[in-house]
Amino acid sequence: MNDTIMIRRSTEADHAAIARLAQLDDRDAPQGESLLAYVDGELRAAVSLRSRGGSVADPFHLTGDVVQLLRLRAEQEQVAA
């Protein structure tokens, strides 16, 4: 598999997309700033930077590895801060 994964911090403009993802995942959307993972240009997962890795992910795709990658990146950012 050669999927392109892009990770970035959320902005105010991402709230609606994160809310849709949370609705698909039947979970509450992460509050505050999150890290987002886009796979081939589609939002697949979000991990909160505030609530110790609280996450939502697209249940129609395999996202376990993507969520782990986001959590690892969040840990790296906490150590660097």
N, CA, C and O atoms as a Tinker XYZ file with bonds, in Angstrom:
   324  protein
     1  N      0.839000   -1.172000    0.000000    73     2
     2  CA     0.000000    0.000000    0.000000    64     1     3
     3  C      0.883000    1.233000    0.000000    63     2     4     5
     4  O      1.816000    1.334000    0.797000    81     3
     5  N      0.595000    2.168000   -0.887000    73     3     6
     6  CA     1.392000    3.386000   -1.011000    64     5     7
     7  C      0.542000    4.620000   -0.779000    63     6     8     9
     8  O      0.584000    5.566000   -1.565000    81     7
     9  N     -0.232000    4.613000    0.305000    73     7    10
    10  CA    -1.073000    5.759000    0.621000    64     9    11
    11  C     -0.219000    6.903000    1.144000    63    10    12    13
    12  O      0.765000    6.683000    1.851000    81    11
    13  N     -0.597000    8.113000    0.797000    73    11    14
    14  CA     0.068000    9.307000    1.294000    64    13    15
    15  C     -0.646000    9.757000    2.556000    63    14    16    17
    16  O     -1.862000    9.951000    2.555000    81    15
    17  N      0.116000    9.922000    3.636000    73    15    18
    18  CA    -0.453000   10.367000    4.907000    64    17    19
    19  C      0.116000   11.740000    5.222000    63    18    20    21
    20  O      1.330000   11.947000    5.206000    81    19
    21  N     -0.786000   12.677000    5.511000    73    19    22
    22  CA    -0.383000   14.020000    5.914000    64    21    23
    23  C     -0.921000   14.251000    7.323000    63    22    24    25
    24  O     -2.099000   14.015000    7.589000    81    23
    25  N     -0.065000   14.708000    8.214000    73    23    26
    26  CA    -0.460000   15.033000    9.576000    64    25    27
    27  C     -0.295000   16.529000    9.764000    63    26    28    29
    28  O      0.717000   17.110000    9.375000    81    27
    29  N     -1.313000   17.151000   10.373000    73    27    30
    30  CA    -1.218000   18.580000   10.669000    64    29    31
    31  C     -2.095000   18.904000   11.877000    63    30    32    33
    32  O     -2.958000   18.120000   12.274000    81    31
    33  N     -1.850000   20.076000   12.444000    73    31    34
    34  CA    -2.664000   20.559000   13.554000    64    33    35
    35  C     -3.991000   21.090000   13.015000    63    34    36    37
    36  O     -4.068000   21.628000   11.911000    81    35
    37  N     -5.021000   20.922000   13.824000    73    35    38
    38  CA    -6.332000   21.432000   13.437000    64    37    39
    39  C     -6.372000   22.949000   13.563000    63    38    40    41
    40  O     -5.575000   23.555000   14.280000    81    39
    41  N     -7.322000   23.545000   12.847000    73    39    42
    42  CA    -7.603000   24.976000   12.946000    64    41    43
    43  C     -9.103000   25.122000   13.166000    63    42    44    45
    44  O     -9.841000   24.136000   13.148000    81    43
    45  N     -9.542000   26.338000   13.371000    73    43    46
    46  CA   -10.977000   26.608000   13.527000    64    45    47
    47  C    -11.768000   26.092000   12.317000    63    46    48    49
    48  O    -12.902000   25.636000   12.463000    81    47
    49  N    -11.185000   26.164000   11.162000    73    47    50
    50  CA   -11.871000   25.747000    9.940000    64    49    51
    51  C    -12.118000   24.244000    9.877000    63    50    52    53
    52  O    -12.898000   23.785000    9.043000    81    51
    53  N    -11.468000   23.471000   10.742000    73    51    54
    54  CA   -11.604000   22.015000   10.723000    64    53    55
    55  C    -12.721000   21.482000   11.613000    63    54    56    57
    56  O    -13.016000   20.287000   11.581000    81    55
    57  N    -13.346000   22.349000   12.407000    73    55    58
    58  CA   -14.333000   21.870000   13.380000    64    57    59
    59  C    -15.464000   21.069000   12.747000    63    58    60    61
    60  O    -15.857000   20.035000   13.287000    81    59
    61  N    -15.991000   21.520000   11.624000    73    59    62
    62  CA   -17.101000   20.808000   10.983000    64    61    63
    63  C    -16.656000   19.432000   10.491000    63    62    64    65
    64  O    -17.395000   18.459000   10.639000    81    63
    65  N    -15.473000   19.338000    9.915000    73    63    66
    66  CA   -14.971000   18.053000    9.423000    64    65    67
    67  C    -14.716000   17.086000   10.575000    63    66    68    69
    68  O    -14.994000   15.893000   10.458000    81    67
    69  N    -14.188000   17.596000   11.689000    73    67    70
    70  CA   -13.946000   16.748000   12.857000    64    69    71
    71  C    -15.282000   16.284000   13.439000    63    70    72    73
    72  O    -15.411000   15.133000   13.856000    81    71
    73  N    -16.262000   17.167000   13.470000    73    71    74
    74  CA   -17.593000   16.802000   13.977000    64    73    75
    75  C    -18.225000   15.707000   13.117000    63    74    76    77
    76  O    -18.846000   14.787000   13.650000    81    75
    77  N    -18.073000   15.796000   11.799000    73    75    78
    78  CA   -18.606000   14.752000   10.902000    64    77    79
    79  C    -17.904000   13.425000   11.157000    63    78    80    81
    80  O    -18.545000   12.375000   11.191000    81    79
    81  N    -16.593000   13.472000   11.335000    73    79    82
    82  CA   -15.825000   12.264000   11.618000    64    81    83
    83  C    -16.275000   11.647000   12.946000    63    82    84    85
    84  O    -16.430000   10.429000   13.043000    81    83
    85  N    -16.482000   12.471000   13.952000    73    83    86
    86  CA   -16.939000   11.987000   15.258000    64    85    87
    87  C    -18.321000   11.355000   15.144000    63    86    88    89
    88  O    -18.603000   10.343000   15.785000    81    87
    89  N    -19.172000   11.949000   14.335000    73    87    90
    90  CA   -20.512000   11.386000   14.140000    64    89    91
    91  C    -20.423000   10.012000   13.480000    63    90    92    93
    92  O    -21.135000    9.090000   13.879000    81    91
    93  N    -19.568000    9.865000   12.488000    73    91    94
    94  CA   -19.366000    8.560000   11.852000    64    93    95
    95  C    -18.866000    7.531000   12.857000    63    94    96    97
    96  O    -19.274000    6.370000   12.825000    81    95
    97  N    -17.973000    7.970000   13.755000    73    95    98
    98  CA   -17.347000    7.084000   14.734000    64    97    99
    99  C    -18.220000    6.885000   15.977000    63    98   100   101
   100  O    -17.872000    6.109000   16.867000    81    99
   101  N    -19.353000    7.589000   16.034000    73    99   102
   102  CA   -20.286000    7.515000   17.163000    64   101   103
   103  C    -19.589000    7.860000   18.479000    63   102   104   105
   104  O    -19.782000    7.194000   19.496000    81   103
   105  N    -18.776000    8.916000   18.435000    73   103   106
   106  CA   -18.053000    9.407000   19.611000    64   105   107
   107  C    -18.162000   10.922000   19.665000    63   106   108   109
   108  O    -18.560000   11.569000   18.696000    81   107
   109  N    -17.801000   11.474000   20.815000    73   107   110
   110  CA   -17.723000   12.925000   20.942000    64   109   111
   111  C    -16.481000   13.416000   20.220000    63   110   112   113
   112  O    -15.435000   12.767000   20.247000    81   111
   113  N    -16.604000   14.551000   19.584000    73   111   114
   114  CA   -15.463000   15.150000   18.894000    64   113   115
   115  C    -14.432000   15.622000   19.917000    63   114   116   117
   116  O    -14.802000   16.125000   20.978000    81   115
   117  N    -13.149000   15.466000   19.611000    73   115   118
   118  CA   -12.111000   15.991000   20.504000    64   117   119
   119  C    -12.283000   17.499000   20.669000    63   118   120   121
   120  O    -12.604000   18.202000   19.711000    81   119
   121  N    -12.071000   17.983000   21.869000    73   119   122
   122  CA   -12.181000   19.411000   22.149000    64   121   123
   123  C    -10.800000   20.057000   22.074000    63   122   124   125
   124  O     -9.794000   19.445000   22.432000    81   123
   125  N    -10.771000   21.271000   21.615000    73   123   126
   126  CA    -9.509000   21.995000   21.530000    64   125   127
   127  C     -8.693000   21.545000   20.336000    63   126   128   129
   128  O     -9.209000   20.954000   19.389000    81   127
   129  N     -7.420000   21.838000   20.405000    73   127   130
   130  CA    -6.527000   21.535000   19.288000    64   129   131
   131  C     -6.303000   20.030000   19.151000    63   130   132   133
   132  O     -6.164000   19.314000   20.143000    81   131
   133  N     -6.272000   19.577000   17.920000    73   131   134
   134  CA    -6.060000   18.157000   17.617000    64   133   135
   135  C     -5.020000   18.017000   16.520000    63   134   136   137
   136  O     -4.711000   18.969000   15.804000    81   135
   137  N     -4.493000   16.819000   16.407000    73   135   138
   138  CA    -3.702000   16.453000   15.235000    64   137   139
   139  C     -4.627000   15.698000   14.303000    63   138   140   141
   140  O     -5.403000   14.846000   14.736000    81   139
   141  N     -4.539000   16.013000   13.026000    73   139   142
   142  CA    -5.380000   15.394000   12.017000    64   141   143
   143  C     -4.533000   14.560000   11.077000    63   142   144   145
   144  O     -3.405000   14.923000   10.746000    81   143
   145  N     -5.093000   13.432000   10.650000    73   143   146
   146  CA    -4.412000   12.597000    9.659000    64   145   147
   147  C     -5.283000   12.520000    8.414000    63   146   148   149
   148  O     -6.448000   12.124000    8.468000    81   147
   149  N     -4.695000   12.903000    7.308000    73   147   150
   150  CA    -5.337000   12.788000    6.008000    64   149   151
   151  C     -4.639000   11.675000    5.244000    63   150   152   153
   152  O     -3.413000   11.659000    5.134000    81   151
   153  N     -5.420000   10.755000    4.723000    73   151   154
   154  CA    -4.881000    9.673000    3.901000    64   153   155
   155  C     -5.380000    9.903000    2.483000    63   154   156   157
   156  O     -6.583000    9.908000    2.221000    81   155
   157  N     -4.443000   10.092000    1.586000    73   155   158
   158  CA    -4.771000   10.414000    0.200000    64   157   159
   159  C     -5.784000   11.549000    0.104000    63   158   160   161
   160  O     -6.704000   11.508000   -0.713000    81   159
   161  N     -5.603000   12.564000    0.951000    73   159   162
   162  CA    -6.428000   13.764000    0.903000    64   161   163
   163  C     -7.731000   13.696000    1.674000    63   162   164   165
   164  O     -8.458000   14.689000    1.711000    81   163
   165  N     -8.063000   12.561000    2.296000    73   163   166
   166  CA    -9.308000   12.417000    3.062000    64   165   167
   167  C     -9.009000   12.366000    4.551000    63   166   168   169
   168  O     -8.113000   11.645000    4.989000    81   167
   169  N     -9.770000   13.142000    5.331000    73   167   170
   170  CA    -9.607000   13.109000    6.774000    64   169   171
   171  C    -10.015000   11.735000    7.292000    63   170   172   173
   172  O    -11.150000   11.302000    7.098000    81   171
   173  N     -9.080000   11.054000    7.952000    73   171   174
   174  CA    -9.358000    9.703000    8.459000    64   173   175
   175  C     -9.353000    9.622000    9.969000    63   174   176   177
   176  O    -10.026000    8.762000   10.536000    81   175
   177  N     -8.601000   10.509000   10.648000    73   175   178
   178  CA    -8.527000   10.415000   12.100000    64   177   179
   179  C     -8.110000   11.750000   12.698000    63   178   180   181
   180  O     -7.431000   12.561000   12.069000    81   179
   181  N     -8.548000   11.946000   13.950000    73   179   182
   182  CA    -8.158000   13.114000   14.727000    64   181   183
   183  C     -7.849000   12.661000   16.143000    63   182   184   185
   184  O     -8.581000   11.858000   16.721000    81   183
   185  N     -6.762000   13.178000   16.696000    73   183   186
   186  CA    -6.359000   12.871000   18.066000    64   185   187
   187  C     -6.191000   14.187000   18.811000    63   186   188   189
   188  O     -5.492000   15.091000   18.354000    81   187
   189  N     -6.839000   14.278000   19.955000    73   187   190
   190  CA    -6.781000   15.482000   20.771000    64   189   191
   191  C     -5.388000   15.690000   21.341000    63   190   192   193
   192  O     -4.742000   14.740000   21.782000    81   191
   193  N     -4.932000   16.925000   21.331000    73   191   194
   194  CA    -3.679000   17.276000   21.992000    64   193   195
   195  C     -3.936000   17.658000   23.446000    63   194   196   197
   196  O     -2.999000   17.814000   24.228000    81   195
   197  N     -5.195000   17.807000   23.800000    73   195   198
   198  CA    -5.568000   18.231000   25.140000    64   197   199
   199  C     -5.946000   17.059000   26.042000    63   198   200   201
   200  O     -5.554000   17.037000   27.208000    81   199
   201  N     -6.689000   16.096000   25.534000    73   199   202
   202  CA    -7.269000   15.066000   26.403000    64   201   203
   203  C     -6.556000   13.721000   26.297000    63   202   204   205
   204  O     -7.202000   12.683000   26.153000    81   203
   205  N     -5.250000   13.739000   26.367000    73   203   206
   206  CA    -4.437000   12.528000   26.401000    64   205   207
   207  C     -4.827000   11.501000   25.344000    63   206   208   209
   208  O     -5.113000   10.347000   25.665000    81   207
   209  N     -4.835000   11.915000   24.119000    73   207   210
   210  CA    -5.004000   10.981000   23.024000    64   209   211
   211  C     -6.422000   10.596000   22.684000    63   210   212   213
   212  O     -6.627000    9.639000   21.937000    81   211
   213  N     -7.429000   11.317000   23.211000    73   211   214
   214  CA    -8.801000   11.056000   22.790000    64   213   215
   215  C     -8.880000   11.158000   21.278000    63   214   216   217
   216  O     -8.327000   12.085000   20.688000    81   215
   217  N     -9.562000   10.215000   20.648000    73   215   218
   218  CA    -9.519000   10.192000   19.189000    64   217   219
   219  C    -10.867000    9.849000   18.580000    63   218   220   221
   220  O    -11.750000    9.293000   19.233000    81   219
   221  N    -10.994000   10.196000   17.318000    73   219   222
   222  CA   -12.083000    9.749000   16.461000    64   221   223
   223  C    -11.455000    9.323000   15.149000    63   222   224   225
   224  O    -10.429000    9.860000   14.735000    81   223
   225  N    -12.083000    8.347000   14.496000    73   223   226
   226  CA   -11.538000    7.845000   13.232000    64   225   227
   227  C    -12.662000    7.335000   12.353000    63   226   228   229
   228  O    -13.735000    6.974000   12.837000    81   227
   229  N    -12.408000    7.312000   11.078000    73   227   230
   230  CA   -13.381000    6.849000   10.096000    64   229   231
   231  C    -13.557000    5.342000   10.232000    63   230   232   233
   232  O    -12.620000    4.589000    9.970000    81   231
   233  N    -14.752000    4.884000   10.640000    73   231   234
   234  CA   -14.955000    3.454000   10.851000    64   233   235
   235  C    -15.066000    2.650000    9.551000    63   234   236   237
   236  O    -15.130000    1.421000    9.584000    81   235
   237  N    -15.087000    3.332000    8.427000    73   235   238
   238  CA   -15.209000    2.647000    7.146000    64   237   239
   239  C    -13.858000    2.370000    6.496000    63   238   240   241
   240  O    -13.783000    1.880000    5.370000    81   239
   241  N    -12.787000    2.695000    7.231000    73   239   242
   242  CA   -11.427000    2.447000    6.761000    64   241   243
   243  C    -10.615000    1.863000    7.912000    63   242   244   245
   244  O    -10.949000    2.057000    9.080000    81   243
   245  N     -9.553000    1.152000    7.574000    73   243   246
   246  CA    -8.638000    0.659000    8.592000    64   245   247
   247  C     -7.823000    1.848000    9.092000    63   246   248   249
   248  O     -7.032000    2.420000    8.343000    81   247
   249  N     -8.014000    2.218000   10.349000    73   247   250
   250  CA    -7.387000    3.436000   10.859000    64   249   251
   251  C     -6.555000    3.217000   12.120000    63   250   252   253
   252  O     -5.995000    4.176000   12.650000    81   251
   253  N     -6.459000    2.002000   12.608000    73   251   254
   254  CA    -5.702000    1.747000   13.833000    64   253   255
   255  C     -4.277000    2.246000   13.749000    63   254   256   257
   256  O     -3.789000    2.887000   14.680000    81   255
   257  N     -3.602000    1.964000   12.649000    73   255   258
   258  CA    -2.213000    2.407000   12.482000    64   257   259
   259  C     -2.117000    3.932000   12.378000    63   258   260   261
   260  O     -1.165000    4.538000   12.867000    81   259
   261  N     -3.112000    4.537000   11.738000    73   259   262
   262  CA    -3.105000    5.995000   11.585000    64   261   263
   263  C     -3.280000    6.663000   12.946000    63   262   264   265
   264  O     -2.601000    7.646000   13.245000    81   263
   265  N     -4.185000    6.137000   13.773000    73   263   266
   266  CA    -4.393000    6.688000   15.110000    64   265   267
   267  C     -3.124000    6.521000   15.946000    63   266   268   269
   268  O     -2.740000    7.440000   16.670000    81   267
   269  N     -2.476000    5.377000   15.857000    73   267   270
   270  CA    -1.219000    5.173000   16.590000    64   269   271
   271  C     -0.157000    6.169000   16.143000    63   270   272   273
   272  O      0.588000    6.696000   16.969000    81   271
   273  N     -0.085000    6.427000   14.848000    73   271   274
   274  CA     0.864000    7.401000   14.321000    64   273   275
   275  C      0.574000    8.797000   14.877000    63   274   276   277
   276  O      1.495000    9.521000   15.253000    81   275
   277  N     -0.701000    9.171000   14.929000    73   275   278
   278  CA    -1.071000   10.475000   15.488000    64   277   279
   279  C     -0.714000   10.559000   16.969000    63   278   280   281
   280  O     -0.214000   11.586000   17.427000    81   279
   281  N     -0.964000    9.496000   17.715000    73   279   282
   282  CA    -0.633000    9.499000   19.143000    64   281   283
   283  C      0.877000    9.612000   19.359000    63   282   284   285
   284  O      1.324000   10.318000   20.263000    81   283
   285  N      1.652000    8.927000   18.541000    73   283   286
   286  CA     3.104000    9.022000   18.626000    64   285   287
   287  C      3.554000   10.453000   18.358000    63   286   288   289
   288  O      4.398000   10.987000   19.077000    81   287
   289  N      2.998000   11.063000   17.338000    73   287   290
   290  CA     3.355000   12.444000   17.002000    64   289   291
   291  C      2.958000   13.391000   18.124000    63   290   292   293
   292  O      3.702000   14.319000   18.440000    81   291
   293  N      1.795000   13.170000   18.729000    73   291   294
   294  CA     1.344000   14.007000   19.847000    64   293   295
   295  C      2.312000   13.886000   21.020000    63   294   296   297
   296  O      2.645000   14.887000   21.654000    81   295
   297  N      2.761000   12.677000   21.308000    73   295   298
   298  CA     3.746000   12.464000   22.385000    64   297   299
   299  C      5.047000   13.207000   22.073000    63   298   300   301
   300  O      5.639000   13.820000   22.961000    81   299
   301  N      5.492000   13.155000   20.818000    73   299   302
   302  CA     6.722000   13.845000   20.427000    64   301   303
   303  C      6.577000   15.354000   20.637000    63   302   304   305
   304  O      7.508000   16.015000   21.095000    81   303
   305  N      5.419000   15.883000   20.303000    73   303   306
   306  CA     5.206000   17.322000   20.478000    64   305   307
   307  C      5.171000   17.707000   21.949000    63   306   308   309
   308  O      5.645000   18.785000   22.307000    81   307
   309  N      4.626000   16.859000   22.810000    73   307   310
   310  CA     4.588000   17.140000   24.242000    64   309   311
   311  C      5.999000   17.136000   24.826000    63   310   312   313
   312  O      6.320000   17.967000   25.675000    81   311
   313  N      6.832000   16.216000   24.382000    73   311   314
   314  CA     8.211000   16.141000   24.877000    64   313   315
   315  C      8.998000   17.374000   24.430000    63   314   316   317
   316  O      9.804000   17.913000   25.189000    81   315
   317  N      8.760000   17.809000   23.204000    73   315   318
   318  CA     9.485000   18.951000   22.658000    64   317   319
   319  C      9.056000   20.271000   23.279000    63   318   320   321
   320  O      9.799000   21.251000   23.231000    81   319
   321  N      7.874000   20.305000   23.856000    73   319   322
   322  CA     7.341000   21.573000   24.414000    64   321   323
   323  C      7.969000   21.949000   25.721000    63   322   324
   324  O      7.622000   22.979000   26.299000    81   323
